[in-house]
Amino acid sequence: MTSSNTERFAASALGGLRIIDFTHFIAGPLATMIVADAGADVIKVEKPQGDDQRHFAPSEARLDGEGASFLWANRNKRSITLDLKTAEGREIAQALVRSADVVVENFSSRVMAQYGLDYETLSGAHPELIYCSVSAFGRTGAYASRLGFDTIMQAESGFMSLNGHADREGVRAGPAVMDMATAMMASNAILIALAARHRTGRGQHVDVPLFDTAVLMTGFMTAQYLFSHKVPRRNGNVSNDAVPSGVFQTADHPIFVTCTSTALFRRLFIEVANMPAIGEEPALQKIDGRMAARDRIIDMLDELFRTDTQANWLARLAKGNIPAGAVRSLSEALVSPETKARGIVTEIAHPTAGKVPNVALPLYFSETPVVPPIAAPTLGQHSEEVLADVLGYDALRIRELREAGVLGKARS
């Protein structure tokens, strides 16, 4: 790593840790970005054409062909392009692994073995290596070779059946929630394996399947079903477990209100709605009674909330300590007072675009803060740097590799 990078990562939690990143699309890259933000030196190994996510829309010329989703999941990494179909490319990849603490990949087992980059091959000469596979249905078992993507996982795990309204088919979540959840599980798995290595001195293979994560993401509804064998009902924006909870239209804009306890229910009707008779009604003092009276309660609140504006109702609900919030579009959320107060959306320098938007991770450390963000690398941006710094190649050898096509075409 260059001296400037060494200084940059010195005070970080994972400074000095090196990760070789063979991942693409979302789940794998987001997992490695999390640890990169914590200071790990993440070297992203890409085919000469680059991670396919680079080419997802919108892709702009000013971004040197990078798509917005690629920028979102690949901050604070170094990119090297290698043609793994060449003997020299495989040799370089294996040499990079020997210099590293962790490998992360989300190809099929067959692909990694074909290139001599599978765990069994690499760990023989590097027993301290932590090798994290982000897979679709696991690296072992009957479905180890089956492909899978976020939306397939939402469908097959039952997650999709829990979302939407009862009078129509279940709907997928718009964001790639299974990819993101798997990324968070994978970053946790890497850190757990590192902690184990600190104790035992040995590395290990960690497998983080999207499907298993998707089943976990059905939440406590799975446990409820396993206990009761009652299939959860889709209720749109209404909760299966709390009344009242849902979206209510005010005189101008909608709000979301949720009361998960009897105390909140009483405060809502007695202090905010000025309906003490409802708040104190004996039949409504337990959740079962409120669930039975759901339609009646919601109808009363629908009528009430339409009598004043969103801003006024939110102020009154806040005064009564009732959980509530504005129902916002994405564009509204990104310029909201809460987003601005947290400093979530910023701009960072980019080598071709000047500046690009950046969305911060929700991680805050008092002693080892995340590293200052650097935009996702352009394709092969650090090829020469990595070969020189990590493997000690001289300029002549690097030029020979470039001319032989091992690093892909030279970039202007």
C-alpha positions, -999 to 999 in steps of 0.1 A, spaced: 0 0 0 13 35 -8 25 56 21 -4 79 18 -28 50 21 -9 36 50 -13 68 69 -50 70 59 -57 36 74 -34 38 104 -61 47 130 -88 25 115 -102 -6 131 -90 -29 103 -59 -11 92 -32 -36 81 -58 -63 70 -57 -72 33 -87 -87 15 -86 -100 -20 -121 -94 -35 -132 -116 -64 -169 -106 -60 -193 -90 -84 -229 -75 -85 -242 -65 -50 -239 -90 -21 -202 -97 -23 -191 -61 -32 -212 -45 -4 -197 -70 21 -162 -61 12 -170 -24 11 -181 -25 47 -147 -38 58 -130 -14 34 -147 15 52 -133 1 84 -98 4 70 -91 -30 54 -70 -29 22 -95 -44 -3 -81 -53 -37 -109 -59 -61 -98 -84 -88 -118 -78 -120 -119 -94 -154 -106 -71 -181 -142 -61 -190 -149 -53 -153 -175 -63 -128 -209 -64 -147 -223 -41 -121 -202 -13 -136 -225 -14 -166 -259 -12 -149 -279 19 -156 -275 47 -152 -240 46 -167 -226 80 -176 -196 90 -197 -184 113 -170 -181 83 -147 -158 65 -171 -185 38 -177 -193 32 -140 -229 28 -130 -244 44 -100 -250 10 -83 -213 1 -88 -202 33 -71 -226 26 -43 -211 -8 -34 -173 -4 -41 -160 26 -22 -126 26 -6 -112 -3 -28 -83 -7 -52 -91 -23 -86 -67 -46 -106 -77 -62 -138 -66 -98 -145 -73 -122 -172 -76 -154 -152 -78 -174 -183 -40 -168 -187 -14 -187 -167 2 -153 -157 -32 -139 -145 -38 -169 -123 -3 -168 -110 -7 -131 -100 -41 -138 -84 -26 -167 -63 3 -145 -53 -21 -117 -42 -39 -143 -20 -6 -154 -4 -2 -118 7 -37 -115 22 -57 -123 53 -91 -129 36 -105 -139 2 -141 -131 -7 -158 -146 -37 -193 -152 -51 -186 -172 -82 -195 -209 -85 -173 -234 -68 -165 -248 -103 -152 -214 -115 -129 -208 -85 -115 -244 -86 -109 -240 -124 -85 -211 -117 -69 -227 -87 -85 -202 -64 -108 -225 -44 -104 -228 -6 -89 -263 -7 -62 -253 -31 -53 -220 -14 -55 -230 22 -30 -258 17 -2 -233 14 -19 -206 35 -36 -223 65 -43 -189 82 -64 -178 52 -101 -169 58 -121 -177 27 -156 -163 25 -180 -176 -2 -212 -157 -9 -233 -184 -25 -269 -188 -37 -279 -220 -20 -247 -229 -2 -214 -244 -13 -225 -280 -3 -256 -301 -8 -280 -308 -36 -284 -272 -47 -248 -261 -45 -246 -255 -83 -280 -237 -86 -279 -200 -95 -299 -174 -76 -305 -137 -74 -321 -114 -49 -356 -115 -64 -355 -153 -67 -346 -155 -30 -375 -131 -21 -399 -154 -40 -386 -188 -28 -380 -180 8 -416 -170 14 -405 -134 20 -425 -121 -10 -457 -138 3 -456 -116 34 -456 -83 15 -485 -65 -2 -523 -67 2 -544 -97 9 -565 -94 -23 -536 -98 -47 -503 -117 -51 -474 -109 -28 -449 -84 -40 -411 -82 -39 -394 -55 -20 -381 -28 -44 -345 -26 -29 -323 -56 -32 -329 -65 5 -316 -101 3 -283 -90 -14 -279 -63 13 -288 -86 42 -264 -113 28 -236 -86 26 -241 -77 62 -241 -114 72 -209 -119 52 -191 -90 67 -200 -102 101 -189 -137 92 -155 -124 81 -150 -105 114 -161 -136 134 -136 -158 115 -109 -132 121 -117 -133 159 -115 -171 158 -81 -169 140 -68 -146 166 -76 -172 192 -67 -204 173 -42 -192 147 -61 -210 119 -82 -197 91 -114 -214 78 -139 -214 50 -171 -194 56 -202 -199 35 -229 -173 35 -259 -184 13 -285 -159 0 -313 -184 5 -306 -191 41 -303 -153 47 -336 -148 29 -354 -173 52 -339 -154 82 -352 -122 67 -388 -134 71 -382 -124 107 -402 -136 136 -431 -144 113 -413 -177 107 -412 -185 144 -449 -175 148 -458 -199 120 -437 -228 133 -454 -224 167 -490 -219 155 -490 -233 119 -511 -203 110 -500 -187 77 -494 -150 81 -519 -128 63 -507 -100 40 -521 -67 54 -505 -41 32 -493 -13 55 -512 -26 85 -494 -47 111 -502 -83 120 -492 -76 156 -501 -41 165 -533 -19 164 -533 8 153 -504 7 129 -503 19 94 -506 48 69 -531 75 75 -540 104 52 -539 138 67 -554 170 52 -524 172 29 -498 144 32 -498 109 47 -482 98 79 -473 64 95 -484 58 130 -477 27 151 -488 17 186 -471 -15 198 -484 -14 234 -514 -6 255 -496 24 269 -491 39 235 -527 31 225 -540 49 256 -518 80 250 -528 82 214 -565 83 221 -565 100 255 -538 127 250 -535 132 213 -569 123 198 -589 136 228 -610 105 228 -606 92 264 -636 69 262 -619 49 234 -585 50 252 -601 36 284 -625 12 268 -621 -21 287 -622 -43 256 -593 -24 241 -569 -27 269 -553 -59 255 -539 -65 221 -564 -93 213 -593 -69 218 -577 -42 196 -570 -67 169 -606 -77 169 -616 -40 167 -590 -31 141 -613 -18 114 -633 3 139 -601 18 153 -586 25 119 -618 41 106 -618 65 136 -583 75 131 -588 79 93 -615 104 100 -595 122 127 -562 126 109 -579 141 78 -589 171 99 -554 187 101 -521 188 82 -492 163 83 -469 188 101 -495 196 128 -503 160 134 -466 150 136 -460 178 161 -489 166 183 -479 130 181 -443 139 190 -456 158 220 -476 127 231 -445 104 225 -463 84 199 -441 68 172 -450 85 139 -434 98 108 -440 113 74 -445 90 45 -418 103 21 -407 96 -14 -370 87 -19 -362 122 -31 -380 138 -1 -361 114 23 -327 123 9 -332 160 17 -351 156 49 -339 173 81 -331 139 96 -309 129 67 -291 162 67 -286 161 105 -270 127 102 -247 137 74 -257 106 54 -256 120 19 -223 137 9 -202 142 -22 -167 128 -27 -140 133 -53 -140 111 -84 -111 108 -109 -132 115 -140 -165 130 -128 -150 155 -104 -175 147 -77 -201 119 -71 -228 115 -45 -220 92 -15 -241 75 10 -224 68 44 -225 35 63 -245 37 96 -214 29 117 -199 53 142 -169 45 164 -155 67 191 -119 54 188 -115 39 153 -137 59 129 -144 47 94 -119 59 69 -125 90 48 -144 78 17 -127 74 -16 -149 68 -47 -151 33 -62 -121 28 -85 -123 30 -122 -116 -3 -139 -80 -14 -133 -72 20 -118 -47 4 -94 -33 -25 -114 3 -11 -116 2 1 -80 -9 -32 -66 16 -52 -86 44 -29 -75 34 -24 -39 21 -58 -30 41 -82 -53 72 -60 -59 70 -61 -97 92 -36 -115 80 -14 -143 95 -36 -170 76 -67 -157 44 -47 -155 48 -34 -190 53 -70 -203 21 -82 -185 2 -53 -200 15 -59 -235 7 -96 -232 -29 -88 -223 -28 -103 -188 -40 -70 -173 -64 -62 -201 -60 -33 -225 -41 -2 -214 -63 26 -202 -58 61 -214 
